[in-house]
Amino acid sequence: MRDGYLRGALSTRATQRQMDVLAAYVAAGGSVQDAAELVGIRPSTVKRHLADLRARSGLTTEQLIYAGRASGRLVVPSLEPG
């Protein structure tokens, strides 16, 4: 295990921008195109952010979403109670 990395865990080195893109992806219902529009970037940039998160953590996109929400680092307003 490298310093700060644990396979199967959401990387503590994930940037806030990467988390924002992941939240937009979730809010857009898994649509890369719609997530890109929400954040104001190109679809290829959304794909790159998601690929970087997957590579750092060893998780699938679905697992990233679960781990992010469970840790409180991924907040998607449309999914939050109340």
GIDA-V145673 format. One record per residue. RES is the residue in one small letter. D_LAST is the distance of its C-alpha to the last C-alpha in whole Angstrom. Layout:
# GIDA-V145673
RES,D_LAST  RES,D_LAST
This chain:
# GIDA-V145673
m,40  r,40  d,38  g,35  y,34  l,33  r,34  g,30  a,28  l,26  s,29  t,28  r,30  a,28  t,27  q,24  r,25  q,26  m,22  d,21  v,23  l,22  a,18  a,19  y,21  v,18  a,16  a,20  g,20  g,23  s,25  v,27  q,28  d,25  a,23  a,26  e,26  l,22  v,24  g,27  i,29  r,32  p,31  s,34  t,32  v,29  k,31  r,33  h,29  l,28  a,32  d,32  l,29  r,30  a,34  r,33  s,31  g,33  l,29  t,29  t,26  e,24  q,25  l,24  i,20  y,20  a,21  g,20  r,16  a,18  s,19  g,16  r,18  l,17  v,13  v,13  p,10  s,10  l,9  e,7  p,4  g,0
